[in-house]
Amino acid sequence: MEIVIVYLGRRVPKYVFLNLSLLQSRFPDRQIVFLSDFSKNIEIGRRLGIKSILVPSPQENWEIKPTSFNHDLRLRDGFWYKTFARFHSLNHYSMGKPFNSFLHVEADVLLLPNFPFERFFQIKAPLAYPLSTTRNAAASTLYVENYAGFSEFMSFAESRVSTNPNATDMTVLADYADEHPERVFILPSTIDNQRSFTKVTSLDDRKKFFENANFFSGIFDANTWGQFLTGQDERNNRGIRRIYHHMPHHAIDPQNFDFFFDENINVSIDNQQVSLFSLHIHSKDKRFFRFKSAQINVKLAIEGAKYGPACKFRVSTAIVHFLNSSRNLAKRYLLPS
């Protein structure tokens, strides 16, 4: 089973190539594939020894355009469009290998050494991915059985955008799992324990997050665990990286857990313990993707959790935020319409 990472646009952050190299070093028996719609990025990937494939630009080759959405197109060079357009790239790639399965991994997701690749072949569904809330799923680890299964999801995704321009990749994944439960295997993301959950998650919905935990003997990170342990992206908070803060709108409440590290991560609550197979590094901190330091920094992050919530201030991010805000205000109020 191949591991596929997609990153669209001209500017690919350094952590993306670091993660590609880390995956190749950590899992030498797995084929790592990088998809990009910009040829210069393909050249960089190939120089690193990564199988890199140029895919068609979604903006030029897909009926779904940035203007199909209501999202702010200025946000990080069309962030919401690009995350959704990854589906187009994955569909194109799968079309060329219609009977092959693969695992799509978001570029800021760390796969831990105990990741259970072989277990995925026993899943009886075309797709598998985790939920972060009952209304949001994540392509952080998205298993695709074959092209037929993914193309059916693509038809659903394209149709959903036409009726709901506020849709995102996360809401569409959640909607698909909700409306076609027989076609989606929900990757478990927590333990069957009442204290695992935030108050916003209803009793009826909680089962979705742990019902398949025994199948894997472990859990996956949609985005909650990584945000808690390594921090939230400081670009979302004016340069402040919040660490060991739980997200009240997420289903899972990590602050009720204890964390342990050997060469993998184990989480424990009320004498129940389980392995964590992946970590969504929401902060994009490059230290977690460098092969020689990744494990050390994961260990340090886990050790720091016992001290409670913390914040780090990134001056460079705050400056960029200020400049972008000033530029947008100038365009809005000073330039002639």
N, C-alpha and C positions, 0 to 999 in steps of 0.2 A: 504493500500500500504506500503510495507516494504522499509526501507532505507538501502542500501547495500554499505559497504566500503570494498575495496580490497587492501591488501598490500602484495606484494610478496617478498620473500627473508627472510633471518634469522634475519636481524637487522631491527626492526620496531622502528622508532623514537617515542619519548614520546608524541609528539603532536598528533599522530594518536590515541592513547588510550585516551588522554584527549578529543579529538573530539568525539570519540565514547561515552564517558561518558556524555559529554555535550549534544549530540543529545538525549540520553536516558532521561536526566533530562528535557530538553527543550520540548521534544515531547513525553510525557509518554504514549500517546495512539498509538504510532507507534512502530512497531517491528524494532529494530536496529539489523543488521546482519553484522558480520565481517568475511571475507574470507581470509584465509592465506594458504600457502603451507608448513608451518613449524609448527610442533606440539607444540613446546614451546610457540609460539605466541598465538595459540588457547587456551592453558592453561591460559595465562595471561588474554585474553579476557573473558574467562568464570569466572575467579575469580572476574572480575569487574561486573559480572552479565550480560554480553553481549552474545547474541546468536552467537556463534563462530563455524565456519564450516571449516574443513580441506579440501582443494581442491587439485587435482593432480598437481604436479609440471609441469608447461608448458615445461620446458627444457627436461623433461623425458617422457612426454606423449603427445607431440604435434609435428606435422611435421615441424612447424615453429620454427627454432632454432636461437640462437643468431647470428650464422654465416650466417643466411639468409639475414641479413642486412649489409649495409655498415657503420653503425654507429660505433663510437669508443667504444669498449666493456669495456674499462677501466674507462669510465666516470661514476662515482658513482655506481660502481658495476653493470654495464649494464643497466643504467637508461632507455634508449630508448627501449630496449627489454622488460623490465618489464612493462613499461607503455602500450606497445602494448599487452603484454601477459595478461593484465587484462581482455581483451576481451575473452580470452580462459576460464578464471576462471568464468566470468559472464555467459558465454554460458553453462558451466558445471552446474552451480547453477540453471540456468533457465530450463535446461533439466529436473531437478528433480521436478520442479513445472511448467509444460508447459503452464498452463492456467492463471498463476498469473502474475500480473504486479508488477514492483518495480522501485524504483528510485536509480540509482547508484550515489553516491556522492564521489568526489575525497577526499582523506584523509585530504587535507589542505583547504577544502571549508567549510565556516561557513554558515549554514542555519539560517536566521533571524527568529524571532518569528512569523512574518506574512507570512511565506512561504505558498503558495496556493496549498496544496496537492490535495484537492478535485477537483480543476479545471482540473487537468491532466486527469481525467477520461473522460472528454469531448473532448479530442484530437482525431481527426480522422486520426491517423497515427500510425504505429507500433513503431516508435522511435521519440524522441524529445530531442534536445540539442542546445546550443547556438554556435554562431560563434565568433571568435576573429578577423579574417580577412576573406576575401573572399576565401582564400586558406587554412585556418586553422579553425577547429572547436574544441570544448573542451568537454571532458566527465565530466566536472566539475559537472554538473547536467544532467545526462543522463537517460531519462525515457524510460523504456522498457515495451511495452504492453503485450507481451507474448513470449514464446520460439520460435514460428514459425517466428515471425518478426525478432527476434535477430539472429536466425540461418541463415536467408537469408543474413543479414548484414555480418555475420561471413564468409560466402562463398565468398562474395565480398572482404572482408578484406584480406583473405588468398590468393585470386587470385591476388590482387593488389601487395602484397609483392613479389610474384613470378615474376612479370613483372617490379617492381620498388623497388629494395633493399634500396633505400633512403627514402621509405615511413615511416611515423610515425603514431601514433594513431590519431594525429590532422589532418594530411593531408588526411588520409583515411576517417575519418568522414566527412570532407568537400567534398571530392570527391563523397562520397555516396549521400550526400544531393544534390549535383549538378546534378548527373546522375539519381537519383531516387527521385525527389522532392515530388512525391506523397506519398512516404514512410517515409518522415522526416518532422516533424513540427519544424521549427526553433524557439527556445525560444528567445524572444525579449531581446535585451541588450542595447537599447538606445531609445531616443525620436526622433520623426520626426522633425528634425531641422537641417538646413544646418551646423550650428556651432557645432553640435554634433560630426562631423567627422573630421578625419585628411585628409590632402590633397591627400594622396595616394589612398583613397577610391573613386571610380568613382561614378558619379551620378546614373548610372544604377544599381550599386551594393548596394547602400545605403538602399534601401527599405527592403532588406533581414533582416536588423538589427532591424527594428522597426515595420514591418507590422503586427505583432501579439501582439503588446503592449496592445491594447484595449481588447484583449481576456483575458489577465491576470490582467489588470489594474496595471501593474508593469513590472519590468525588472529583468533579471538574469545576473550574472557575469560569462562570459567565463573565463577571467583572467585579464582584463584591470582594472576594478574598484578596485580590491583588491591590485594589484600591485601599483596603484597610492596612495591609502589611507594608506596602511600598509607597503609598501616597496617591492622592488624586492629582491629576494633571493641573499644574499651577496656572496654566493658561486660562483655566475656567474660574480662577479666583484671584485675578489681578496680581499674580506672582507669588501667591502663598500656597505652598504644598501642605495639605492637611494629611497627617499620618495617624493611624490607629483611631480614626473617627468612623463610626458606622454610618451608613447611608439610610436614613429613616424611611425612605420610599422604596428601598430594596426589600426583597423577601427575607433575606438572611441577616442575622445580627451577629457579626463575628466577635463583638466585644464580650460575649458570654462564653467564648471558647478559650482553651489553653492550646498553645502551639509547641510542638516538639520537632527537633531536626536531627536526622542522622545524615544521610545524603539526600533524603527526601523530606517532605513536610508531612507531619501528622497533626490532625486537629482532634481535640478531645473536649467532651462536655458530659458531666455527670457519669464518669467512668465509661463512657462510650468513646471509642477512638477509631479514626479512619484516616486513610492516606489521601492526600491531595495530589492529583496528577498534573495539574497545570496552574499557572499563576498569571493573571492578566495584569501586566505592568502598566497600569493606567497613566502613571507619571512619565513613562517613556525614558526612565533613568537608564542611561547606557551601561552603568556598572553591572546591571543584572543580565546583560547580554554578552559580556566579554567572557570568553571561555575560561580564562585563568582565574577570574574573580567572581563569576556568577554564583557559585555555591557559597563562597565566603559571605557575599552580600545578602544572600537569602538567609543565611544563618544569623547575621547581624540584625536583619529586619525582624526575625522571629524573637531574638533575645530582647529587642527593644520594646516589643509588644507589652511586656509585663509592667512597664513604667507608665502606660496609659497614653492618652492623646497628646500629640505634639504637632508643631508647625515649623516649616522651613520657609524662609523668604528668599526668593530668587530675584535678585536685582535686575538681571538682564531681561527676564520675562516681564517684570513690572514695567520696565522702560518700553519694551515693544508694545505692551498693552496700552500704555499712555500715548505713544506715538500713533498707534492705529486708531485709538479713540479720538484723538485730536484731528486726525486726517478725515475721519468719517464725519465729525462735527463740521469741519470746514466745508466738506462737500454738501452737507445738508443745508447749512445756513448762509454760506458766503458765496457759493458759486451760483451763477444765474441758472434758472430752470429753463 
